[in-house]
Amino acid sequence: MADKKFFITKEQLEADYLELRSTLKVAEKHGVSKKLVMTYMKRFGIPKIKRRTAAETDEIIRPMLEAGMTTSDISRRSGFSQPIVHRAARRFGLPLNDTLHRGEIITHNGYRMVRAPDGHPHADSKGYVREHRLVMERKLGRYLEPGEVVHHINEDKLDNRPENLGLMELGEHTSFHHTGKVGRGPDKRPRKRKQ
């Protein structure tokens, strides 16, 4: 299949590439493929821009982080993606001024997770632990054991007041929530019985 016609001068392609700093962005601007842009760059002898080293990246990002800018603002101003800004902040040991992640998140199943204290044994890979578990641990003065489950008395997963939380064994908690239920719900077939 023939390539789409791409009428561009060497000067225009060079100017667009230096301005946008990405063959993909140049391709999107002109409505052609990245491969076609790279073919023309090779044909015109336009060299690819060398990627910045980590030191050069840090030199640009560090003053903005120290000034207290948010990661999205730094990303917009510097042209770096937000993950690059996050990695740079971690390298410097600087706190992130991130308006989207203020130390707590709500999981897909409705539980609030908060930043765990350093060295917490139940923290996930990103350093979060379910808030109701932390509240119960503070109330008990110890970490929870693997078989222990925290139950929300009023069944509101975001109500993590100590008086709304109870400690149960896993089996006891499962029985409490599933007593009287048959099958897998009214709209689904019952489980198959072993023969």
C-alpha positions in Angstrom: 0.0 0.0 0.0 1.4 3.4 -0.9 2.2 5.9 1.8 0.0 8.9 2.2 1.2 12.0 0.2 3.3 14.1 2.6 4.3 17.4 1.0 6.7 19.2 3.4 9.9 21.0 3.0 13.1 20.1 4.9 12.9 23.5 6.7 9.3 23.0 7.8 9.9 19.5 9.0 13.0 20.6 10.9 11.1 23.5 12.5 8.2 21.3 13.5 10.5 18.6 15.0 12.5 21.2 17.0 9.3 22.8 18.3 7.4 19.6 19.1 10.5 17.5 20.0 8.6 14.3 19.0 8.2 12.4 15.7 4.8 11.2 16.9 3.6 14.8 17.6 4.8 15.9 14.2 3.0 13.0 12.6 -0.2 13.8 14.5 0.1 17.5 13.4 0.3 16.5 9.7 -2.1 13.6 9.8 0.5 11.0 8.7 2.2 8.0 10.4 5.3 8.3 12.6 7.1 6.0 10.3 6.5 8.4 7.3 7.9 11.3 9.3 11.0 9.3 10.2 11.5 8.3 6.6 11.4 12.0 5.5 13.7 13.0 8.4 16.2 10.3 7.2 15.8 11.5 3.6 16.4 15.1 4.5 19.3 14.2 6.9 17.6 15.7 10.0 19.2 14.1 13.1 17.0 12.8 15.9 17.1 14.8 19.1 19.1 13.1 21.8 17.2 12.2 24.9 18.1 14.2 28.0 20.1 12.5 30.7 18.7 12.1 34.2 21.1 14.8 35.4 19.7 17.3 32.8 16.2 16.3 33.6 16.8 16.8 37.3 18.4 20.2 36.6 15.1 21.4 35.0 12.7 19.7 37.4 14.3 20.3 40.8 13.9 24.1 41.1 10.2 23.7 40.2 9.7 21.0 42.9 11.5 23.1 45.5 9.2 26.1 44.6 6.2 23.9 45.6 4.7 23.5 42.1 2.3 20.6 41.5 3.3 17.7 39.3 0.8 18.6 36.7 2.1 22.2 36.5 5.7 21.0 36.3 4.7 18.6 33.6 2.9 21.3 31.5 5.7 23.8 31.9 8.7 21.5 31.3 7.2 19.1 28.7 8.1 16.1 30.8 5.4 13.5 31.6 4.0 13.3 35.2 5.7 9.9 35.9 9.1 11.4 35.0 8.4 14.3 37.5 7.4 11.8 40.1 10.6 9.7 39.6 12.7 12.9 39.9 11.0 13.9 43.1 11.7 10.5 44.6 15.4 10.7 43.6 15.7 14.0 45.5 13.6 12.8 48.4 11.3 15.8 48.0 7.6 15.6 48.8 5.2 15.7 45.9 2.7 18.6 45.7 0.2 16.4 44.0 -3.4 17.7 44.0 -4.8 14.3 42.8 -3.2 12.1 45.5 -3.3 13.7 48.9 -2.3 10.6 50.8 -5.6 8.8 50.5 -7.5 6.9 47.8 -10.8 5.1 47.5 -10.5 1.6 46.1 -12.7 0.1 43.4 -14.8 -1.7 46.1 -15.3 1.4 48.3 -12.6 1.2 51.0 -10.5 4.2 51.9 -6.8 3.6 51.8 -4.3 6.0 53.4 -0.5 6.3 53.4 0.8 3.8 55.9 3.4 4.7 58.5 7.0 3.7 57.5 7.7 0.0 57.9 4.0 -1.0 58.3 3.8 -4.8 57.6 0.4 -4.7 55.8 1.2 -1.8 53.4 0.8 -2.5 49.7 3.5 -1.9 47.1 2.6 1.8 46.9 2.7 2.3 50.6 -1.1 2.4 51.3 -3.1 0.4 53.9 -6.9 0.3 54.5 -7.8 3.0 56.9 -10.2 0.9 59.0 -7.4 -1.6 59.7 -5.1 1.3 60.9 -7.9 2.6 63.1 -8.4 -0.8 64.7 -4.6 -1.3 65.1 -4.4 2.0 67.0 -7.4 1.0 69.1 -5.8 -2.4 70.0 -2.2 -1.0 70.2 -0.9 -3.8 68.0 -0.8 -4.9 64.3 -3.7 -7.2 63.2 -3.0 -10.9 62.8 -3.4 -12.5 59.3 -6.8 -14.2 60.2 -8.3 -11.1 61.8 -10.8 -9.0 59.9 -12.2 -5.5 60.7 -16.0 -5.4 60.4 -18.0 -2.1 59.8 -21.0 -2.4 62.1 -23.2 0.0 60.1 -21.8 -1.5 56.8 -20.6 1.9 55.6 -17.1 1.2 54.3 -16.1 4.8 54.6 -17.2 5.2 58.2 -14.0 4.4 60.0 -14.8 5.7 63.5 -13.5 3.4 66.2 -17.0 2.9 67.7 -18.2 1.6 64.2 -15.5 -1.0 63.9 -15.4 -4.5 65.3 -12.8 -7.2 65.2 -13.7 -10.7 63.9 -12.1 -13.9 62.7 -12.2 -14.4 58.9 -14.6 -17.3 59.1 -16.9 -15.5 61.5 -17.0 -12.5 59.3 -17.8 -14.5 56.2 -20.6 -16.4 58.0 -22.0 -13.1 59.3 -22.3 -11.6 55.8 -23.4 -14.8 53.9 -25.9 -16.5 56.4 -29.2 -17.2 54.7 -27.9 -16.6 51.2 -28.4 -19.4 48.6 -26.5 -19.7 45.4 -24.8 -16.7 43.9 -27.7 -14.3 43.9 -31.3 -14.1 42.5 -30.2 -13.5 38.9 -27.6 -16.3 38.7 -27.9 -20.1 38.8 -27.2 -21.9 42.0 -23.7 -23.5 42.4 -23.3 -26.9 41.0 -23.4 -29.7 43.5 -20.6 -32.2 43.6 -21.8 -35.7 42.7 
